[in-house]
Amino acid sequence: MSILTIIIAIIIFGLIIAIHEFGHFIAAKLNGVQVNEFAIGMGPKILKFKKGETLYSLRAFPVGGFCSMEGEDTSSENPRAYEKKKIWQRMIIVLAGAFMNIILGFVLLIVTTSMGNLVPTRYVSQLAEVSCSAYGYNTSNWSFMCLQGNVPVSSSGESGLMIGDEILSVNGSGIWTITDLSYKLQTTDENDFTVVVKRGGEKVTLEHVKFENKLSGGRMDFKVSGLEKNISDVLNFSFRDTIATGKLVWMSLGDLITGKYGFHDLSGPVGTISVISEAATTGVNLTERINSLLALTVFITINVGIFNLLPIPGLDGSRFMFMIIEGIRRKPIKKEREAMVHLIGMAVLFLFMIIITVQDVTKFFE
């Protein structure tokens, strides 16, 4: 793991954390809440300066950050305190961090899509073929020679998928882009799918479709077409791929809950740095490597945004749930009790992160 990789990882983590906390910060400011401190990182302060009422700080460990608001966890008589704001305003502030993470993913997808030659679609443009189905041995140069060519090796093509079909859903799961389609095919052991496509302007249901490239053994036995880049198509694809990536994150969480993936499959900051190292070397030129890093950053930031919406104590989703309960009860839960729930939740999350980090480190020696 090189120093450059660590620097790249710090930049990526810092960007994702900063944009998340900036979401809380700007939403608080716009709703008239006093922000006491805006911090990137945890631990001792490296840099700090104060502007107006807010202390801005950069801390030693790039594993978190916070936006400290007046009256957030303790009672305050300040009329600009967080607790004095209406419940809908506080909901906006709490959700703004995750929203900004997803917006960052959308913006980065615009960049990566613009860097490509074409804008991907859901239309099948090519079914896998092998150039030779029968070989003979050429004794003149001691090599194999092709006796018969152009034989389809695409199982999906043999199952009824046709060039020009627009793939709409697989096994009832809507397909937004090639991103969630690829994940759906690559993460299941089954190979009997019900596929809905649009063909000739009408929806057609294909039963018992198999996806397998008989030559390579892979699932992606077809290619999709691409559109010439223009602003409309780039924005449309980036929006749809943001949703597809978010869906992929939810599907991954579901697979974790159902036991498809175990504890050993999880990775923390150290494991993520290892993945970043791989992404930084994926591609034959600098442009492809940057594209690979940006694509990984898209997944991480959307993952962070969605994970923060889970109703786990200590996360934004839990704070949002407390506000829903407050709205139903028409009075807030005592701050001391809510603060204790979040404190315990954060302690458990940090302990979990430590265990995952130890697991990541031990993987290097396996």
C-alpha positions in Angstrom: 0.0 0.0 0.0 1.8 3.2 -1.2 1.8 6.6 0.3 0.0 7.9 -2.8 -2.8 5.4 -2.2 -3.2 6.6 1.4 -3.2 10.3 0.3 -5.9 9.5 -2.3 -8.0 7.6 0.3 -7.7 10.6 2.7 -8.9 12.9 0.0 -11.8 10.6 -0.9 -12.8 10.1 2.8 -12.4 13.8 3.5 -14.5 14.8 0.5 -17.3 12.5 1.5 -17.3 13.5 5.1 -17.0 17.2 4.3 -20.0 17.1 1.9 -22.1 15.2 4.4 -21.4 17.6 7.3 -21.7 20.6 4.9 -25.3 19.4 4.2 -26.1 19.6 7.9 -24.3 22.9 8.2 -25.9 24.7 5.2 -29.4 23.4 6.2 -28.9 24.6 9.7 -27.7 28.1 8.6 -30.6 28.4 6.1 -33.0 27.6 8.9 -31.5 30.1 11.3 -29.8 27.7 13.7 -26.6 28.7 15.4 -23.7 26.4 14.4 -21.0 26.4 17.1 -18.5 24.2 15.3 -18.0 22.6 11.9 -15.3 19.9 12.0 -13.8 17.5 9.5 -12.2 14.5 11.1 -12.1 13.4 14.7 -9.5 13.7 17.5 -7.2 16.6 18.2 -7.5 19.8 16.1 -4.8 20.3 13.4 -6.1 23.5 12.0 -8.8 25.8 13.3 -10.2 29.3 12.7 -13.3 31.1 13.8 -15.6 33.1 11.5 -18.6 34.8 13.1 -20.2 32.4 15.6 -18.7 29.2 14.1 -15.4 27.5 14.8 -14.1 25.6 11.8 -11.6 22.8 12.5 -9.7 20.1 10.7 -8.9 17.2 13.0 -6.3 14.5 13.0 -8.2 11.4 12.1 -10.2 11.4 8.8 -12.8 9.0 10.0 -15.7 11.3 10.7 -16.8 14.8 11.4 -19.5 16.8 13.0 -21.6 19.9 12.8 -22.2 21.1 16.4 -25.4 23.1 16.7 -26.6 25.1 19.7 -29.3 23.2 21.6 -28.8 19.9 19.7 -28.1 17.6 22.5 -28.6 19.8 25.5 -31.3 22.4 26.4 -30.7 26.0 25.4 -32.6 29.2 25.9 -31.0 30.7 22.7 -33.8 31.5 20.3 -31.6 30.3 17.5 -31.1 26.9 19.1 -31.8 23.7 17.1 -34.4 22.5 19.7 -36.3 25.8 19.2 -37.0 25.1 15.5 -40.1 23.5 14.1 -40.0 19.8 13.6 -40.0 20.0 9.8 -37.0 22.3 9.9 -35.1 19.9 12.2 -36.0 17.0 9.8 -34.6 18.9 6.9 -31.3 19.5 8.8 -31.0 15.9 9.9 -31.6 14.5 6.3 -29.5 17.1 4.6 -26.2 15.2 5.2 -27.3 12.0 3.5 -29.0 14.1 0.7 -25.7 15.8 0.0 -23.8 12.5 -0.2 -26.3 11.3 -2.8 -26.0 14.6 -4.7 -22.2 14.2 -4.7 -22.7 10.8 -6.2 -24.9 12.3 -8.9 -22.4 15.0 -9.7 -19.5 12.5 -9.9 -21.6 10.3 -12.2 -22.1 13.3 -14.5 -18.3 13.6 -14.6 -17.6 9.9 -15.3 -20.4 9.7 -17.9 -19.0 12.8 -19.6 -15.5 11.2 -19.7 -16.8 8.1 -21.6 -17.2 7.9 -25.3 -20.9 6.9 -25.2 -23.8 7.1 -22.7 -24.9 3.5 -21.8 -28.4 2.4 -22.4 -30.5 -0.7 -21.5 -30.8 -1.8 -25.2 -29.1 -5.1 -26.2 -26.7 -4.3 -29.0 -24.7 -7.6 -29.2 -25.1 -11.2 -28.1 -21.9 -13.0 -27.4 -20.5 -15.2 -30.2 -17.4 -17.3 -30.6 -15.5 -17.0 -33.8 -15.0 -20.7 -34.2 -17.1 -23.7 -33.2 -15.0 -26.4 -34.7 -11.2 -26.6 -35.0 -8.7 -28.6 -36.9 -5.0 -28.9 -36.6 -2.8 -27.3 -39.2 0.4 -29.4 -39.5 2.1 -26.8 -41.7 2.6 -24.4 -38.8 1.6 -26.6 -35.9 -1.4 -24.5 -34.9 -5.2 -24.9 -34.6 -7.3 -23.6 -37.5 -11.0 -22.7 -37.6 -13.3 -25.0 -39.5 -16.6 -23.4 -38.7 -17.3 -20.0 -37.2 -19.9 -17.5 -35.9 -21.7 -19.9 -33.6 -23.7 -18.2 -30.8 -22.5 -18.8 -27.2 -25.0 -16.5 -25.5 -27.4 -18.4 -23.3 -29.7 -15.4 -23.1 -29.8 -15.2 -26.9 -30.8 -18.8 -27.1 -33.4 -18.2 -24.3 -35.2 -15.5 -26.4 -33.3 -12.3 -25.7 -32.9 -10.3 -29.0 -30.7 -7.5 -30.2 -32.7 -4.3 -29.9 -34.5 -5.4 -26.7 -34.7 -2.8 -23.9 -34.3 -4.7 -20.6 -36.9 -3.4 -18.1 -36.8 -5.9 -15.2 -35.2 -9.1 -14.1 -37.2 -11.4 -11.7 -39.5 -8.6 -10.9 -36.7 -6.2 -10.0 -36.8 -3.0 -12.1 -33.6 -2.3 -14.1 -32.5 1.3 -14.1 -29.1 1.0 -15.7 -26.5 -1.6 -16.5 -25.2 -1.1 -13.0 -28.0 -2.8 -11.1 -28.5 -5.3 -14.0 -24.8 -6.4 -13.7 -25.1 -6.7 -9.9 -28.3 -8.7 -10.2 -26.7 -11.2 -12.5 -23.3 -11.4 -10.8 -24.5 -11.9 -7.2 -27.0 -14.8 -7.6 -26.4 -18.5 -8.0 -29.6 -19.1 -9.8 -29.7 -19.1 -13.6 -33.4 -19.1 -14.4 -34.8 -15.6 -14.8 -38.0 -13.9 -15.9 -37.0 -10.9 -18.0 -39.4 -8.2 -19.2 -38.2 -6.3 -22.2 -39.6 -3.6 -24.5 -39.6 -5.0 -28.1 -41.2 -3.1 -30.9 -42.8 -0.6 -28.6 -44.5 -3.4 -26.5 -43.6 -5.2 -23.3 -42.6 -8.8 -23.7 -42.1 -11.3 -20.9 -39.4 -13.9 -21.4 -39.5 -16.9 -19.2 -36.7 -19.2 -18.1 -33.9 -17.0 -19.5 -30.4 -18.0 -18.8 -27.4 -15.7 -18.7 -24.1 -17.4 -19.5 -21.3 -16.8 -21.9 -20.5 -20.4 -22.9 -17.0 -19.4 -23.9 -15.9 -17.4 -20.8 -18.3 -18.8 -18.3 -19.4 -15.3 -17.2 -22.9 -14.0 -16.8 -22.7 -11.0 -19.0 -23.2 -12.7 -22.3 -24.5 -9.6 -24.1 -23.5 -5.9 -24.6 -25.7 -2.8 -24.4 -25.7 0.0 -26.9 -24.6 3.6 -26.2 -25.8 7.0 -27.2 -23.7 9.9 -28.4 -23.2 12.3 -25.5 -25.4 15.3 -25.1 -26.4 17.2 -21.9 -29.9 15.6 -21.7 -28.7 12.0 -22.1 -25.8 12.5 -19.7 -28.0 14.0 -17.0 -30.7 11.3 -17.6 -28.2 8.4 -17.3 -26.5 10.0 -14.3 -29.8 10.4 -12.5 -30.9 6.8 -13.3 -27.5 5.4 -12.3 -27.6 7.3 -9.0 -30.9 5.4 -8.3 -29.4 2.2 -9.5 -26.3 2.6 -7.2 -28.6 3.3 -4.3 -30.6 0.3 -5.1 -27.4 -1.8 -5.3 -26.5 -0.6 -1.7 -30.0 -1.6 -0.4 -29.7 -5.0 -2.1 -26.2 -5.5 -0.5 -27.7 -4.6 2.9 -30.5 -7.1 2.3 -28.0 -9.8 1.3 -26.1 -9.1 4.5 -29.2 -9.4 6.6 -30.3 -12.7 4.9 -26.9 -14.2 5.5 -25.8 -14.3 1.9 -22.8 -12.3 3.0 -21.2 -12.8 6.4 -19.2 -10.7 8.8 -16.0 -11.8 7.1 -17.1 -10.1 3.9 -17.4 -6.7 5.5 -14.6 -4.1 5.2 -13.8 -0.9 7.1 -11.4 2.0 6.4 -8.4 -0.2 5.9 -10.2 -2.6 3.6 -11.6 0.4 1.7 -8.1 1.8 1.2 -7.1 -1.6 -0.3 -10.0 -1.3 -2.7 -9.0 2.3 -3.5 -5.5 1.0 -4.3 -6.9 -1.5 -6.8 -9.1 1.1 -8.4 -6.2 3.5 -8.7 -4.3 0.9 -10.8 -7.3 -0.2 -12.9 -7.0 0.9 -16.5 -4.3 1.3 -19.1 -4.0 5.1 -18.9 -4.5 8.0 -16.4 -8.0 8.8 -17.6 -9.3 5.2 -17.1 -7.7 5.2 -13.6 -9.3 8.4 -12.6 -12.7 7.1 -14.0 -12.2 4.0 -11.9 -11.5 6.0 -8.7 -14.5 8.3 -9.3 -16.8 5.3 -9.9 -15.6 3.9 -6.5 -16.2 7.2 -4.9 -19.7 7.3 -6.2 -20.5 4.0 -4.6 -18.9 4.9 -1.3 -20.6 8.3 -1.0 -24.1 6.9 -1.9 -23.4 4.0 0.5 -22.6 6.5 3.3 -25.7 8.5 2.5 -28.0 5.5 2.6 -26.4 3.9 5.6 -26.8 7.1 7.6 -30.6 6.9 6.9 -30.8 3.6 8.7 -32.6 3.9 12.1 -29.5 2.9 14.0 -28.8 4.8 17.2 -26.1 7.4 16.6 -26.9 7.8 12.9 -29.1 10.5 11.2 -31.8 7.9 10.6 -32.2 7.3 14.3 -32.5 11.1 15.0 -35.2 11.3 12.3 -37.1 8.4 13.9 -37.1 10.3 17.2 -38.6 13.3 15.4 -41.3 11.0 13.9 -42.1 9.8 17.4 -42.2 13.4 18.6 -44.6 14.3 15.9 -46.9 11.4 16.8 -46.7 12.1 20.6 -46.8 15.9 20.0 -44.0 16.3 22.5 -40.3 15.5 22.3 -38.6 12.7 24.1 -36.4 13.9 26.9 -33.0 15.1 25.6 -31.1 13.2 28.2 -32.7 9.9 27.1 -32.2 10.5 23.4 -28.6 11.6 24.0 -27.9 8.4 25.9 -29.4 6.3 23.1 -27.2 8.0 20.5 -24.1 7.8 22.8 -24.6 4.1 23.2 -25.2 3.7 19.5 -22.0 5.6 18.6 -20.0 3.5 21.1 -21.2 0.3 19.5 -20.5 1.6 16.0 -16.9 2.6 17.0 -16.4 -0.8 18.6 -17.8 -2.4 15.4 -15.4 -0.3 13.3 -12.4 -1.4 15.4 -13.3 -5.0 15.0 -13.7 -4.6 11.3 -10.4 -2.8 11.1 -8.6 -5.6 12.9 -10.2 -8.0 10.5 -9.0 -5.9 7.5 -5.5 -5.9 8.9 -5.4 -9.7 9.5 -6.5 -10.3 5.9 -3.2 -8.9 4.7 -1.4 -11.8 6.5 -3.7 -14.6 5.3 
